[in-house]
Amino acid sequence: MLYRGKEKIYTTPFQALSDGIAMVFQETSLVPSMTVAQNIYLGKENFLNRLRGIYISAQQFLQSLNFTVDPTATVASLGAAKRQMVEIARAVHHMAEVIIFDEPTATLTPEEKRHFFALMKRLKKSGVSIIFITHALEEALAQADWITILRDGELVATGPVAKFDRDTVVRAMVGRALSNEIYNTTRSAAQIRKLGRKILSVQDISMGNSVRNNSFSIFEKQITGVFGLIGSGRTETFKIVAGIYKRDFLRGGDIELDGKPVRYLVPSEAVRDGIIYVTEDRKLEGFFETMSIAENFYSGLLASGLEKSAVINFQEMRELSKEWSERLNVKAINDNARVIELSGGNQQKVVIGKALIQKPRLVIFDEPTRGVDVGAIAEIHQFINKLADEGLAVVVISSYLPEIMNLSDRILVCRQGRIVEEITPLEATEEKIMYAAVH
């Protein structure tokens, strides 16, 4: 590797950072127990520090980047989008000459993305070189000066952005055109599934200021799309349904499963009733990164209570892993490969497989294709559609409108902690859904 004409071999990130190369990771590398300001200055502290001075300085710096983050808040208390802002701010604060952004916009709202792209332009004008790793093709085509495409670890195409359009990029990424296979948002009435039996009824559930008197129903044999901006309460609502969060004790509303009232104290109770939540943050909540693919799949079976034996059956583990790896087309060297070593798309498939091993009746997918390449997106969408065709009730929470419009048989729009509108796919447009989400 040549950097500024000199051959370089870095053995630690600190060596690269000292040379002016910084990276903003897809999965944040912040210290959760420290404040935002402490994380920004981490590694560049003065010998003696005044905490008040650091907070004031960090506040001014964050405001200069148009990032609305409280410098005194601990990172553990922040959502995914705010953490990403802190990660970006830290890289910029280190005055790096080369900044590598890995999926920086995956958790940002449209307004936050606009500020981020403006920041990228300012950095470029100041002489900073930027590597922007992304699966959002429109963003790459709009923001990049030069595009390089990798597939299976090899370079397949590179050149100025003028040489590429969306179809060219997709074809290079997956080896074939996928334009009609992914995000085909025009659907006929025959393609939309009819209502099945009502499996879940939610009435006036509330949780602090996050969820406010929210009511809706979920039906079998159907995909219910849930759209909302970050902070709209969409994730919190379905985490209450799955027993991860607890609704208010007084006036917290009612949840009925198959017509019977339920109140889950822990997620395992919901799992045993057939409700599965597939997390949006796979690294933090979705898998055991140091365990193998087979061990992760088997952990799903153990958590479900379907495995009655107190002794681990290694033969069953291998067979289970082989079956689900084939069903989900998980690509790895072997079943002993650690999940952390897989690509984002294959990690997501393992998370999905680990959940579905538990034989659910209702599956809640939260951002199922976040940080996933276009080939894996098509496979995951096909699998989600297959689950609904097989009779399961499926919920897809997504902040990406084409995904919602492509998958959903009915669309629920969430704003300020509750469902504010239901839209059918036949009448849905991006403008109509976004208007409901904002106004």
C-alpha positions in Angstrom: 0.0 0.0 0.0 1.3 3.4 -1.0 0.3 6.5 0.9 1.6 9.8 -0.3 4.1 7.9 -2.5 5.6 5.9 0.4 5.0 2.2 1.1 3.0 1.7 4.4 2.3 -1.3 6.6 0.0 -0.4 9.5 -0.4 -2.9 12.3 -2.7 -0.9 14.5 -5.5 1.7 13.8 -3.5 4.2 15.9 -0.6 4.1 13.4 -2.9 4.9 10.5 -4.6 7.7 12.5 -1.3 9.2 13.4 -0.6 9.3 9.6 -3.9 11.1 9.0 -6.1 8.1 8.0 -9.4 7.8 10.0 -12.3 5.5 9.7 -16.0 5.8 10.7 -17.2 2.3 11.2 -20.6 0.9 10.2 -20.9 -0.6 13.7 -19.8 2.2 16.0 -16.6 1.9 18.0 -17.5 4.4 20.7 -17.1 3.8 24.5 -20.7 3.5 25.8 -20.0 4.5 29.4 -18.3 7.8 28.4 -20.0 11.0 27.4 -20.2 12.3 23.8 -17.5 15.0 24.5 -15.1 12.4 26.0 -15.5 10.1 23.0 -14.8 13.0 20.6 -11.6 13.9 22.4 -10.5 10.4 23.2 -6.9 9.9 22.0 -6.3 13.7 21.7 -6.8 14.8 25.3 -4.5 17.4 26.9 -2.4 16.2 29.8 -4.7 18.2 32.1 -8.4 18.6 31.3 -11.4 20.5 32.6 -14.6 18.7 31.9 -16.6 21.9 31.6 -14.1 23.2 29.0 -14.4 19.9 27.0 -18.2 20.1 27.0 -18.2 23.7 25.8 -15.7 23.0 23.1 -17.5 19.9 22.0 -20.9 21.7 21.9 -19.4 24.4 19.6 -17.7 21.8 17.4 -21.0 19.7 17.1 -22.9 22.8 16.2 -20.4 23.7 13.5 -21.2 20.3 11.9 -25.0 20.8 12.3 -25.2 17.8 14.6 -27.8 18.1 17.4 -26.2 15.9 20.0 -25.9 16.7 23.8 -22.1 16.6 24.5 -22.8 15.7 28.2 -25.0 12.6 27.3 -23.4 9.2 27.7 -23.1 7.3 24.4 -25.0 4.3 25.9 -28.1 6.6 26.2 -28.0 7.6 22.5 -29.9 6.0 19.6 -28.1 4.5 16.5 -28.4 7.8 14.5 -26.9 10.0 17.2 -24.0 7.5 17.8 -23.2 7.7 14.1 -23.1 11.5 14.3 -20.6 11.2 17.2 -18.5 8.7 15.3 -18.4 11.1 12.3 -17.6 14.1 14.5 -14.7 12.2 16.1 -13.1 11.4 12.8 -13.4 15.0 11.6 -12.1 16.3 14.9 -8.9 14.2 14.5 -8.1 16.4 11.4 -7.6 13.3 9.2 -6.4 13.8 5.7 -8.2 10.6 4.5 -11.6 9.7 6.1 -13.2 6.3 5.3 -17.0 6.3 5.9 -18.5 2.9 6.1 -22.3 3.0 5.6 -22.5 6.4 7.4 -26.1 7.2 6.3 -27.7 3.9 7.2 -29.3 5.3 10.4 -29.7 9.0 9.5 -33.0 10.7 8.7 -33.3 12.6 5.3 -32.6 15.9 7.0 -29.5 14.5 8.8 -28.3 13.0 5.5 -28.5 16.4 3.9 -26.3 17.9 6.6 -23.9 15.0 6.3 -23.5 15.4 2.5 -22.9 19.1 3.0 -20.2 18.2 5.5 -18.6 15.9 3.0 -18.5 18.7 0.4 -16.9 21.0 3.0 -14.3 18.4 3.9 -13.5 17.8 0.2 -13.0 21.6 -0.4 -10.6 21.7 2.6 -8.4 19.0 1.0 -9.7 15.9 2.8 -9.9 12.7 0.7 -13.0 10.7 1.4 -13.8 7.0 0.8 -17.6 6.6 1.0 -18.5 2.9 1.3 -22.2 2.4 0.8 -25.0 0.1 -0.5 -27.2 3.1 -1.2 -26.6 3.3 -4.9 -28.4 6.6 -5.5 -26.2 8.3 -2.8 -23.1 6.9 -4.4 -24.1 8.2 -7.8 -25.1 11.6 -6.5 -22.1 12.2 -4.1 -19.1 10.4 -5.6 -16.5 11.7 -8.1 -15.1 8.2 -8.7 -16.8 4.8 -8.2 -15.1 1.5 -7.5 -17.2 -1.7 -7.3 -16.1 -4.9 -5.4 -17.7 -8.3 -5.6 -16.6 -11.4 -3.6 -13.5 -9.5 -2.5 -12.3 -8.6 -6.0 -12.3 -5.4 -8.0 -14.9 -5.6 -10.9 -15.2 -2.0 -12.1 -13.8 1.4 -11.4 -13.9 4.8 -13.1 -15.4 8.3 -13.0 -19.0 8.6 -11.9 -20.1 9.7 -15.4 -19.4 6.2 -16.6 -22.0 4.7 -14.3 -25.8 4.6 -13.9 -27.9 2.6 -11.4 -28.3 -0.5 -13.7 -24.6 -0.5 -14.5 -23.6 -0.5 -10.8 -26.2 -3.2 -9.9 -25.0 -5.4 -12.8 -21.4 -5.1 -11.7 -22.2 -5.8 -8.0 -24.3 -8.9 -8.5 -23.4 -10.1 -12.0 -26.9 -9.5 -13.4 -29.6 -6.9 -13.6 -31.9 -6.7 -10.6 -33.9 -3.5 -11.4 -37.2 -5.3 -11.5 -36.4 -7.7 -8.7 -35.7 -5.1 -6.1 -37.9 -2.1 -5.3 -40.5 -2.7 -8.0 -42.9 -0.2 -6.4 -45.8 -0.5 -8.9 -48.0 -3.4 -7.9 -51.3 -4.6 -9.2 -54.3 -5.6 -7.0 -53.6 -9.3 -7.8 -50.1 -9.0 -6.3 -51.5 -7.8 -2.9 -52.4 -10.5 -0.4 -55.9 -10.4 1.1 -56.4 -10.1 4.9 -55.9 -13.3 6.8 -57.0 -14.0 10.3 -56.4 -11.3 12.9 -53.5 -12.5 15.1 -52.6 -9.4 17.1 -54.7 -6.5 18.3 -53.1 -3.5 20.0 -55.3 -0.9 21.7 -54.0 2.4 23.1 -50.6 1.2 24.3 -48.3 3.9 25.8 -44.7 4.0 27.1 -43.6 7.4 28.4 -43.2 9.9 25.6 -42.0 7.3 23.0 -45.3 5.6 22.4 -48.6 7.4 22.9 -52.0 5.7 22.7 -51.0 3.5 19.7 -53.6 1.2 18.2 -53.4 -1.2 15.2 -54.0 -4.8 14.2 -51.7 -7.4 12.5 -53.1 -10.2 10.2 -51.8 -13.6 9.1 -50.7 -14.3 5.5 -49.9 -10.7 5.0 -46.9 -8.3 5.2 -47.6 -5.1 7.2 -45.1 -2.4 6.4 -44.4 0.2 9.1 -42.8 3.5 8.0 -41.7 6.3 10.2 -38.8 8.7 10.7 -36.3 8.2 13.5 -37.9 9.1 16.8 -41.5 8.3 15.5 -41.8 5.4 18.0 -42.1 2.6 15.4 -39.3 0.4 16.9 -40.4 1.1 20.5 -44.0 0.1 19.7 -43.0 -3.3 18.4 -40.4 -3.9 21.1 -43.3 -3.6 23.5 -45.2 -6.2 21.5 -42.2 -8.5 21.6 -41.7 -8.1 25.4 -38.4 -6.2 25.1 -39.8 -2.9 26.4 -42.6 -2.7 29.0 -45.6 -0.4 28.4 -46.8 1.9 31.2 -48.3 0.0 34.1 -51.2 2.4 34.5 -53.1 3.3 31.3 -50.6 1.4 29.3 -53.2 0.0 26.9 -54.0 -3.6 25.9 -52.4 -6.2 23.7 -54.4 -9.3 22.6 -52.9 -12.3 20.8 -55.5 -14.6 19.2 -58.1 -12.7 21.2 -56.5 -13.3 24.6 -54.8 -10.4 26.6 -51.1 -10.7 27.0 -48.5 -8.7 29.0 -44.9 -10.0 28.5 -42.3 -9.2 31.2 -39.4 -10.7 29.2 -38.9 -11.5 25.5 -38.8 -15.3 26.1 -42.5 -15.3 27.0 -43.3 -13.7 23.6 -41.0 -16.2 21.9 -42.9 -19.1 23.4 -46.2 -17.5 22.2 -44.7 -17.3 18.7 -43.7 -13.6 18.5 -40.2 -13.0 17.2 -38.4 -9.6 16.8 -35.5 -9.4 14.4 -33.4 -6.5 15.5 -32.2 -3.5 13.5 -28.8 -3.6 15.2 -27.5 -7.1 14.4 -24.0 -6.6 15.9 -25.3 -5.4 19.3 -28.4 -7.5 19.7 -28.6 -10.0 16.8 -25.8 -12.6 17.1 -22.9 -13.9 19.1 -20.0 -12.5 17.1 -17.3 -14.9 18.4 -19.4 -18.0 18.0 -19.7 -20.0 14.8 -22.6 -20.0 12.3 -23.8 -23.4 13.6 -23.6 -22.3 17.2 -25.6 -19.1 16.5 -28.3 -21.1 14.7 -28.5 -23.6 17.6 -28.7 -20.8 20.2 -32.0 -19.8 18.6 -33.3 -23.3 19.1 -32.2 -23.3 22.7 -33.8 -20.0 23.4 -37.1 -21.1 21.9 -37.6 -23.9 24.5 -38.2 -26.4 21.6 -35.0 -28.2 22.5 -35.9 -30.2 25.6 -32.6 -31.9 26.1 -30.2 -30.5 28.7 -27.2 -31.7 26.7 -26.1 -30.0 23.5 -26.5 -32.3 20.5 -23.6 -31.5 18.2 -25.0 -33.7 15.4 -28.3 -31.8 15.5 -26.4 -28.5 15.5 -24.5 -29.4 12.3 -27.7 -30.6 10.6 -29.6 -27.5 11.6 -26.8 -25.3 10.4 -26.6 -27.1 7.1 -30.4 -26.8 6.5 -30.7 -23.1 7.3 -27.5 -22.1 5.6 -28.9 -23.7 2.4 -32.4 -22.2 2.9 -31.0 -18.7 3.3 -27.9 -19.1 1.0 -25.4 -18.1 3.7 -22.0 -17.9 2.1 -19.0 -18.8 4.4 -15.9 -20.9 4.2 -17.5 -23.5 6.5 -20.0 -23.8 9.4 -17.1 -23.1 11.9 -16.6 -19.6 10.5 -17.3 -17.0 13.2 -20.2 -14.8 12.3 -18.1 -11.6 12.8 -16.1 -12.7 9.8 -19.1 -12.7 7.4 -20.3 -9.9 5.2 -23.2 -7.8 6.4 -25.6 -9.6 4.2 -24.6 -13.0 5.4 -24.6 -11.8 9.1 -28.2 -10.6 8.5 -29.2 -14.0 7.1 -27.8 -15.7 10.2 -29.8 -13.4 12.4 -33.0 -14.1 10.4 -32.4 -17.9 10.5 -31.7 -17.9 14.2 -35.1 -16.2 14.7 -37.1 -18.4 12.3 -35.7 -21.6 13.9 -37.9 -20.7 16.8 -41.0 -21.4 14.7 -42.8 -18.1 15.1 -46.4 -17.1 14.0 -45.6 -13.4 14.0 -42.2 -12.1 12.7 -41.2 -8.5 13.2 -38.4 -7.4 10.9 -36.8 -4.1 12.0 -34.7 -2.6 9.1 -34.1 -6.1 7.6 -31.8 -4.9 4.8 -29.8 -2.2 6.7 -26.1 -2.4 5.6 -26.8 -5.2 3.1 -25.7 -5.4 -0.5 -28.2 -5.4 -3.4 -27.8 -9.2 -4.1 -28.6 -10.1 -0.4 -31.5 -7.5 -0.4 -33.2 -9.4 -3.2 -32.7 -12.8 -1.4 -34.0 -11.4 1.9 -37.1 -9.8 0.2 -37.9 -13.1 -1.5 -37.6 -14.9 1.9 -39.9 -12.4 3.6 -42.5 -12.8 0.9 -42.3 -16.6 1.2 -43.0 -16.4 4.9 -46.2 -14.5 4.3 -47.2 -16.9 1.5 -46.7 -19.8 4.0 -49.3 -18.2 6.4 -47.2 -16.2 8.9 -48.0 -12.7 10.0 -45.1 -10.5 9.0 -44.2 -6.9 10.0 -41.5 -5.0 8.2 -40.3 -1.8 9.9 -38.2 0.3 7.5 -37.1 3.9 6.9 -36.5 3.2 3.2 -39.7 4.0 1.3 -39.0 1.8 -1.8 -38.6 -1.2 0.5 -41.9 -0.5 2.2 -43.8 0.0 -1.1 -42.2 -3.1 -2.6 -43.0 -5.5 0.2 -46.1 -4.3 2.0 -49.7 -5.6 1.6 -50.8 -2.7 3.8 -48.7 0.3 5.0 -48.9 1.8 8.5 -47.4 5.3 9.0 -46.0 6.2 12.4 -45.5 9.7 13.8 -44.9 11.0 17.3 -45.4 7.7 19.0 -48.5 6.3 17.2 -49.9 5.0 14.0 -51.5 8.0 12.2 -52.5 6.6 8.9 -53.0 3.3 7.0 -52.4 3.4 3.2 -53.0 0.6 0.7 -50.2 -0.2 -1.8 -52.5 0.7 -4.7 -52.9 4.3 -3.5 -49.4 4.7 -2.0 -46.8 7.1 -3.3 -43.5 8.2 -1.7 -44.9 11.7 -1.4 -48.1 10.6 0.3 -46.3 8.3 2.8 -43.7 10.9 3.6 -46.4 13.7 4.0 -48.2 11.4 6.6 -44.9 10.8 8.4 -44.0 14.4 8.7 -47.3 16.3 9.0 
